[in-house]
Amino acid sequence: MLKIMSPKLDGPVQVQMVVDMLSNSPSSGNCHGNKSTEGKLSLPPSPRRRIFVQTERGHVLGMELDRRDNASMVKKRLQLALDVPTDGSSLTFGDMILNNDLTAVRKDCPLLLTRNMMHRSSSTPCLSPTGKADQLRDKSGIVEILGQSNCFGRTSKVVKEIVRAIKSGVDPIPVNSGLGGVYYFRNCKGESVAIVKPTDEEPFAPNNPKGFSGKSLGQPGLKWSVRVGETGYREVAAYLLDYDHYANVPPTALVKVSHSVFNVNDCVNGNKLHNMGVVSKIASLQHFVRHDFDASDLGTTSFPVSAVHRIGILDVRIFNTDRHAGNLLVRKLDGVGKFGQVELIPIDHGLCLPEGLEDPYFEWMHWPQASIPFSEEELEYIRNLDPIRDCEMLRAELPMMREACLKMLVLSTTFLKEATKFGLCLAEIGEMMSREYSGHGEEPSELESVCLEARRTLREASLPIDNELRDQEYQFDMDNEDTSLCQEIQEDLPPKLPSLLQRNSVNGLNAVSKLQFLGKEDAEIHDERTCTDYSGHELDLNYFSNAVKLSKSLKRIDLVKSSGQKPKLACLAGTTCAQRRSGNELLPITTGFVNSADLSEEEWILFLSKFQELLGAAFANRKSSSIALKQRQRQGTSREF
Ligand SMILES: Nc1ncnc2c1ncn2[C@@H]1O[C@H](COP(=O)(O)OP(=O)(O)OP(=O)(O)O)[C@@H](O)[C@H]1O
């Protein structure tokens, strides 16, 4: 039966549990270059599993689970250990709500005990560790890797070094830079060997040490499409997807780690609590890579073309929204004949694989290397990419990854493969994925426009889509208090953060997600003057008309056979989206084309095929504008002489 093993806990309004089987099941590990997932998905459920439970305050408790345990038993145990009511809470794992049966829960699956909306309130008491909890000690080690993949072999060695160092008194050191809690973990010689980022210390997370706290795990974070507490999985996903270490992502694993260095905030006013003793966290652990600079410190001309291409290929596949120059470490190469040569190391992949279409950020987009055509070897690598197999691998290795993120992986990998088939270079691909900023704000990217068209034609084809269901796509997970909290946070933030937020989101939803959410693909929206979003804010219809213009430009090149049928515009019909909230979820459902809540499997497949069909014309359009631009530039230059 269930046996609580650990905790020093204080307030499980949300609890994240990471399940770790005790039995010696066959290794699920398949690593870079070995993409077969055969065998991994059909493992029988283990009779005994050890689970780690993480509260929203960041503490972790371990417990043992056996075959007979179910969700309500887990909740009862949590209630006992944490001394809090668990009524009105749901156990979730990734996208799945576990009503009772836990057989779907495999090892290392993080479960989340989430308060249902009607039980969520700012007046929810904030609890301190109880006597009961203190009696229960965690028997797990100082650092434990969650997952049995072969990919983590090298990381196991680093973990052993770290544990030895901690036992001999060499403590981790907090990193000052960045917005989240980051720690250098060291070996016995005092050298940094790993970077550890606790999931509850991310920006906005409850224990963020840099003053950016205030949200619970699972709520929208710095970007609306990446939930608080979920960047660590993405760091690991980027490493796992970097087959053959092609782009040089440092080995990364998810760990449960215990130390007194970690930050814990007071849940009432958010101030740091001192002398908390050893606390346990779920964190990403990445190998520390010695380097000389980051890409913002140096001119980019010395960067090898192939390194830029490889990182670019990864960024496009994973739809990276945060590839700024600081996230590319640069190491000078030693040795004869290597003078002036450097190696690039991509880090910080916590904001990749968003849950919906976002504005990516690719620092390399305007570097000259990105305009050089791909080599035959690079094209071969891209041809061999298989997004469906990638998804299977991620489902096996990181079962907590949400389906919406996997769909983004499929969409962007498909885009990359088709674009390179058409002969586009990296810069052109990056440009097609990026939004433009005009006097009217941001405009949808060419990729988004193609998605809008695919989606529209899908609707017009009178697919067996239940219109009632379609209406529900406008439902929201974010409740009023979350929205106001978001606004409060924005008001209180130091100057650096609001500008980041403004770029990334407008009142919690960015403009394109608004577009997706309203489903406004039709030109008729010009007739309407105003519409409010879920938080009652007026939407910028100029934005939508820009989308329409782009959409029309695609029509001009005969992409779309419009039937003239009007899409349903629920918000324009007089209902504010604020009235359409669901009580269960936490992220706005971006009704877009790539959200699992939006399209059924059948629709998704049809959408993808339509998407691929439309891409050819979009690429041709892009090629001809690139050629026209070059001609104009040449004429401009010749006139100067
Ligand atoms: N694998 C690594 N090897 C060496 N140093 C690293 C590594 N990963 C991160 N760092 C260092 O730690 C710093 C903070 O890391 P990182 O940028 O990943 O944290 P963050 O809180 O997510 O930052 P940001 O707020 O800029 O997104 C980096 O600027 C870099 O100097």
The ligand as a Gaussian input file, in Angstrom:
#p B3LYP/6-31G(d) Opt

LIG

0 1
 N       25.291000      24.538000     -19.269000
 C       25.854000      25.656000     -18.807000
 N       27.193000      25.735000     -18.688000
 C       27.781000      26.844000     -18.207000
 N       27.122000      27.922000     -17.800000
 C       25.784000      27.916000     -17.896000
 C       25.080000      26.789000     -18.408000
 N       23.764000      27.054000     -18.376000
 C       23.641000      28.294000     -17.862000
 N       24.854000      28.815000     -17.567000
 C       25.130000      30.125000     -16.971000
 O       24.113000      30.454000     -16.060000
 C       23.472000      31.669000     -16.449000
 C       21.997000      31.585000     -16.189000
 O       21.490000      30.483000     -16.912000
 P       20.184000      30.578000     -17.803000
 O       20.318000      31.677000     -18.810000
 O       19.943000      29.220000     -18.365000
 O       19.148000      30.923000     -16.650000
 P       17.743000      31.629000     -16.713000
 O       17.328000      32.010000     -15.351000
 O       16.832000      30.747000     -17.492000
 O       18.155000      32.923000     -17.548000
 P       17.256000      33.964000     -18.363000
 O       16.472000      34.689000     -17.351000
 O       18.304000      34.816000     -19.049000
 O       16.437000      33.186000     -19.350000
 C       23.818000      31.839000     -17.931000
 O       23.857000      33.162000     -18.314000
 C       25.176000      31.189000     -18.030000
 O       26.181000      32.110000     -17.679000

